[in-house]
Structure formats: C-alpha cells, structure tokens
C-alpha cells in the first residue's frame, strides 16, 4: 500500500475532541444551573439524535458504496462477501483480543491505560466533586476545583 502524505484536517483528533468539550460542557452546566438537569439532558439527547440522523443519512459502510477506491488506491474494490452470521460477528472481537493478548506490547498499553483511567476517575473526579460541593460552587464554576 502506498503511504499518503497527511491531508489538511488530518490533525490531532484528541485536541479536536477536547475543544468540543470546552464548548459543550459549560453550555450544559449553564443549562443545568438555570433550568435544571432535565433540560440539560433533553439538550444532550437532542444533540445525539441529530448527530445519529446525520450519520445515518450521510455515512456509508465502505468507499465502494459510493464507487470510490480505498484510500491510497486507484481501483475500486468490491465489498467483501457477507459473513457467516451474528455469531461470527459477535465472536470476532474476542478472537482479535485473544491474538492481541499474546503480544507483550498489548499488556504495556493495557497497564498504562488502566492506571491513567483509574487515577483520573478515582482521584481527580472524586476530589474535584467533593471540593466543589464543599465550597458551594455552581456547576458552571466547578472547573476551578480541577487540578
């Protein structure tokens, strides 16, 4: 396969997600403060429904559905044959996990993600919430208690 140079917009996906949180989280906190948690939940559900509708209307399973070649290729590849059914579809992630478990690097990544996730959820969120409640901060101001 020919490796393609990065295209405009192929940037840091993590940074893009982080920036979206900076837009939505204060908005949701403000909705919660002014109108209550139910209105904030309705807003989140409406945003999710809108996103799902756009994805259903615009996204396709593979480039060949739009008569396009795979990224980096010049020939349109036909779609693969249908699988054996639901059982094989449900078992395929377990088969991949079984193969990955034999590679030592998988366990290094597993360990680092485990420590990162447990320390973030266990330490930061627990103490941040307690700090915010103790000091009487509104939900839109609680970011001040994050380290």
C-alpha positions as CSV (number, residue, x, y, z in Angstrom):
1,X,0.0,0.0,0.0
2,X,1.3,3.5,-0.8
3,X,1.6,5.7,2.2
4,X,-0.1,9.1,1.6
5,X,1.1,12.4,3.0
6,X,-1.2,13.9,5.6
7,X,-4.1,15.9,4.2
8,X,-5.4,19.2,5.6
9,X,-7.7,18.3,8.5
10,X,-5.8,15.1,9.5
11,X,-4.7,16.8,12.7
12,X,-4.8,15.9,16.3
13,X,-8.2,14.2,16.9
14,X,-7.7,14.3,20.7
15,X,-7.3,18.1,20.5
16,X,-10.5,18.4,18.5
17,X,-12.5,16.4,21.0
18,X,-11.0,18.4,23.8
19,X,-12.1,21.7,22.1
20,X,-15.6,20.4,21.7
21,X,-15.8,19.6,25.4
22,X,-14.8,23.2,26.1
23,X,-17.9,24.3,24.1
24,X,-20.5,21.8,25.3
25,X,-19.6,21.3,29.0
26,X,-20.0,25.0,30.0
27,X,-23.2,25.1,28.0
28,X,-24.6,22.0,29.7
29,X,-23.5,23.3,33.1
30,X,-25.3,26.6,32.4
31,X,-28.5,24.9,31.3
32,X,-28.4,22.8,34.4
33,X,-27.9,25.8,36.7
34,X,-30.7,27.9,35.1
35,X,-33.3,25.3,34.1
36,X,-32.4,22.1,35.9
37,X,-30.9,18.8,34.9
38,X,-33.8,17.6,32.9
39,X,-33.5,20.4,30.3
40,X,-29.7,19.7,30.1
41,X,-30.5,16.0,29.5
42,X,-33.0,16.9,26.8
43,X,-30.4,19.1,25.1
44,X,-27.8,16.3,25.1
45,X,-30.3,13.7,23.8
46,X,-31.4,16.1,21.0
47,X,-27.7,16.7,20.0
48,X,-27.2,12.9,20.0
49,X,-30.3,12.3,17.9
50,X,-29.3,15.0,15.4
51,X,-25.8,13.5,15.1
52,X,-27.2,10.0,14.6
53,X,-29.6,11.2,12.0
54,X,-26.8,13.0,10.1
55,X,-24.6,9.8,10.3
56,X,-27.4,7.6,9.0
57,X,-28.1,9.9,6.1
58,X,-24.5,10.7,5.0
59,X,-22.2,7.8,6.1
60,X,-21.7,4.6,4.1
61,X,-20.0,1.4,5.2
62,X,-17.2,1.4,2.7
63,X,-15.9,3.6,-0.2
64,X,-17.2,1.1,-2.8
65,X,-20.7,2.0,-1.8
66,X,-20.0,5.4,-3.4
67,X,-18.0,3.9,-6.2
68,X,-14.7,5.2,-4.7
69,X,-11.4,3.5,-4.4
70,X,-9.8,2.7,-1.0
71,X,-7.6,5.5,0.4
72,X,-4.3,5.4,-1.5
73,X,-5.6,3.0,-4.1
74,X,-6.7,3.7,-7.7
75,X,-9.1,0.8,-8.3
76,X,-12.5,0.4,-6.7
77,X,-12.5,-2.8,-4.6
78,X,-15.8,-4.7,-4.4
79,X,-17.3,-5.2,-1.0
80,X,-16.3,-8.4,0.9
81,X,-18.8,-11.3,1.0
82,X,-21.3,-11.4,3.8
83,X,-20.1,-13.1,7.0
84,X,-21.4,-16.3,8.5
85,X,-23.9,-14.5,10.7
86,X,-24.4,-12.9,14.0
87,X,-22.4,-15.4,16.0
88,X,-19.2,-14.8,14.0
89,X,-19.8,-11.1,14.2
90,X,-20.0,-11.2,18.0
91,X,-17.0,-13.6,18.3
92,X,-14.6,-11.6,16.1
93,X,-13.6,-9.0,18.8
94,X,-12.9,-11.8,21.2
95,X,-10.7,-13.6,18.6
96,X,-8.8,-10.3,18.0
97,X,-8.4,-9.8,21.7
98,X,-7.1,-13.4,22.1
99,X,-4.4,-12.7,19.4
100,X,-3.5,-9.3,20.9
101,X,-3.1,-10.9,24.4
102,X,-0.1,-12.8,23.1
103,X,1.8,-9.6,22.3
104,X,3.7,-8.1,25.2
105,X,3.1,-4.5,24.0
106,X,-0.6,-5.0,24.3
107,X,-0.1,-5.6,28.1
108,X,2.0,-2.5,28.4
109,X,-0.7,-0.4,26.7
110,X,-3.4,-2.1,28.8
111,X,-1.5,-1.3,32.0
112,X,-0.9,2.3,31.2
113,X,-4.5,2.9,30.1
114,X,-5.7,1.2,33.3
115,X,-3.6,3.3,35.5
116,X,-4.5,6.5,33.7
117,X,-8.2,5.7,33.7
118,X,-8.3,4.6,37.3
119,X,-6.3,7.6,38.6
120,X,-8.4,10.1,36.6
121,X,-11.7,8.7,37.6
122,X,-10.8,7.6,41.1
123,X,-8.7,10.6,42.2
124,X,-9.5,13.7,40.2
125,X,-13.2,13.3,39.8
126,X,-13.8,12.2,43.4
127,X,-11.8,15.1,45.0
128,X,-13.0,17.6,42.4
129,X,-16.6,16.9,43.2
130,X,-16.0,17.0,46.9
131,X,-14.2,20.3,46.6
132,X,-16.9,21.8,44.5
133,X,-19.7,20.7,46.9
134,X,-17.8,21.8,50.0
135,X,-17.1,25.3,48.6
136,X,-20.6,25.7,47.3
137,X,-19.7,26.3,43.7
138,X,-22.3,26.4,41.0
139,X,-21.8,23.6,38.3
140,X,-20.5,26.2,35.8
141,X,-17.8,27.3,38.3
142,X,-16.7,23.8,39.4
143,X,-13.8,23.7,37.0
144,X,-11.9,25.8,39.5
145,X,-11.5,22.7,41.7
146,X,-9.8,20.6,39.0
147,X,-6.1,20.3,39.3
